[in-house]
Amino acid sequence: MGFFPELKKAASDKPAGESYKVAGIQVTCPHCKGTRFFEQEALLDSRDMSILNIEWAGDSATTLICTRCGHVEWFADDKLIERI
């Protein structure tokens, strides 16, 4: 989700973010016990790739960012993530 869709949700009093399951288990923030997250992709780079300035060619992971406290959960296999 991008910035503008979330801004539109906030203006309409709908809760921000989405709820997710990973491998069939609902994702809950380990810090604040929140259940709504923003989904993003993050590049996984290595020192070697950074030195060669080719981070873009590396693997990526899906991150879920808690809408209440900002805690970030990382997931390597995006096929296991489902929006509920």
N, C-alpha and C positions, 0 to 999 in steps of 0.2 A: 504494500500500500504506500502511496506517495503522500506528500504533504497536503495537497489540495483535497483529495477525498476525505482525509481525516479532519481537515478544517470544516468541510461540509457536514460531516457527522457531528462534530462538536457544536455547530450552529443549530443543528436540529435536535439537540438533547439526546442523541443516541450515544451509547457508551463507545469510547474510542477503542480501536484495536479489534482483534478477533480472538476467538477461542480456538485452540488447537489440540489435536491428539498426535502423539508420536508412538509408533508401534502399538497402537490401540489403547494407550493410556493418556488421559487428559493431562496436559502440561499445566503445572502449578508453579508459580515463582517460589523458589526455596527461601527467599528473603522475607517477602511480605504476604505470601500465599495468594497473590493475585492470579487471575485466570484469563486476563486479556493481554494480548501482545501485538506488537507491530512486527511484521516479517520483513527481513532484508537478506541480501546475499553479501558475503564477505570473502575477499580473496585470501587464500592461505599461501603466503609466500615464504621463501626460505632466504637465508643469507646469500646463497649463491645467486639466486634469481634477482635479488636486490642489487647485488654488485653489477650484474650484467644488464640491469634495468629492463628485465622482462617479466615482472611480476604478473602482468596481464595473462601470461601463458600458463599460470599455475592453476591448481585446483581451487574450488570454492566450497564454502559451507553456508548453510542457512542459519541465520540468527533470529531468535525470537526475543524481542525487547519488551519487558514488562511495562505496561502503561502506567502503573502506580508508582514504581520505584526506580525504573530504568535498568534493572538487573538484566544482563544479557545471557541467554542460553544458546549454546552452539550445537548444531547438528550436522554431521558429515554426510548423511544419506537423506537427501530431500525426498526420496520416494516413500519414506516412512512417515512423512509429515502430512497430516490432513487437517483442513479447516473444518470446524464444527459449528 
